[in-house]
Amino acid sequence: VGHGTLTQEVALTIDPDVIFVSGYKSGKAVKDMPPAEELTQDPAWKQVRAVKNGRVHTLPGNHLICISHHLVKAAEDMARILHPECFP
């Protein structure tokens, strides 16, 4: 129920095709998720499909880390990245 935490170990095991990270910064990334540039340089992530294929994307923090109407904007952000052909 609600938001959960995905550990680095689980994320690496899942080997995602695409990774979305928050652009929000306040001294430390939200929920310890490193920003895209740190994640792509981290040796632990080098063999993950999303990193190898350049599919790590930063989205506005207020679209990703809220429980308001901004979640719709996050879905649209993701759709534009995943299916650009649908957005002329």
C-alpha positions as CSV (number, residue, x, y, z in Angstrom):
1,V,0.0,0.0,0.0
2,G,1.4,3.4,-0.9
3,H,5.0,4.1,-1.9
4,G,7.6,1.5,-1.3
5,T,11.4,1.5,-1.2
6,L,13.3,-0.4,-3.9
7,T,16.8,-1.3,-2.7
8,Q,19.8,-1.0,-5.1
9,E,20.2,-4.8,-4.9
10,V,16.6,-5.4,-6.1
11,A,16.9,-2.8,-8.8
12,L,20.1,-4.3,-10.1
13,T,18.5,-7.8,-10.1
14,I,15.4,-6.5,-12.0
15,D,17.8,-5.1,-14.8
16,P,15.3,-2.5,-16.0
17,D,15.1,-1.4,-19.7
18,V,14.4,2.2,-18.6
19,I,15.1,4.1,-15.3
20,F,13.4,7.4,-14.3
21,V,15.0,9.4,-11.5
22,S,13.9,12.6,-9.8
23,G,15.5,15.9,-10.7
24,Y,14.8,17.1,-7.2
25,K,18.0,17.9,-5.2
26,S,18.4,19.1,-1.7
27,G,21.8,18.2,-0.6
28,K,20.9,14.5,-1.2
29,A,18.8,12.9,-3.8
30,V,15.3,11.9,-2.8
31,K,15.2,8.5,-1.0
32,D,18.9,8.1,-1.6
33,M,18.4,7.5,-5.4
34,P,21.4,9.0,-7.1
35,P,20.9,11.6,-9.8
36,A,21.2,10.2,-13.4
37,E,24.8,11.3,-13.9
38,E,26.0,9.6,-10.7
39,L,24.0,6.4,-11.4
40,T,25.4,6.1,-15.0
41,Q,29.0,6.4,-13.6
42,D,28.5,3.9,-10.8
43,P,30.3,0.6,-11.6
44,A,27.5,-1.3,-9.9
45,W,25.0,-0.1,-12.5
46,K,27.3,-0.4,-15.6
47,Q,25.8,-3.7,-16.7
48,V,22.1,-2.7,-16.2
49,R,20.3,-2.5,-19.6
50,A,19.0,1.0,-19.0
51,V,22.4,2.3,-18.3
52,K,24.1,0.4,-21.2
53,N,21.5,1.7,-23.6
54,G,21.4,5.3,-22.4
55,R,17.9,5.0,-21.1
56,V,18.2,6.7,-17.7
57,H,16.0,9.8,-17.7
58,T,15.5,12.6,-15.2
59,L,12.0,13.9,-14.6
60,P,10.8,16.9,-12.6
61,G,10.8,16.0,-8.9
62,N,7.3,17.4,-8.3
63,H,6.0,15.0,-11.0
64,L,7.6,11.9,-9.4
65,I,7.5,12.3,-5.7
66,C,4.0,13.6,-5.0
67,I,0.6,12.1,-4.5
68,S,-1.4,14.9,-6.2
69,H,-2.6,15.7,-9.7
70,H,1.1,16.1,-10.7
71,L,1.3,12.3,-11.0
72,V,-0.6,12.7,-14.3
73,K,2.2,14.9,-15.5
74,A,4.7,12.2,-14.5
75,A,2.7,9.7,-16.6
76,E,2.8,12.1,-19.5
77,D,6.5,12.7,-19.1
78,M,7.1,8.9,-19.2
79,A,4.8,8.4,-22.2
80,R,6.7,11.1,-24.1
81,I,10.0,9.4,-23.4
82,L,8.8,5.8,-24.0
83,H,6.6,6.6,-27.0
84,P,7.8,9.8,-28.7
85,E,6.0,8.9,-31.9
86,C,2.7,9.5,-30.2
87,F,3.5,13.1,-29.4
88,P,4.0,15.2,-32.6
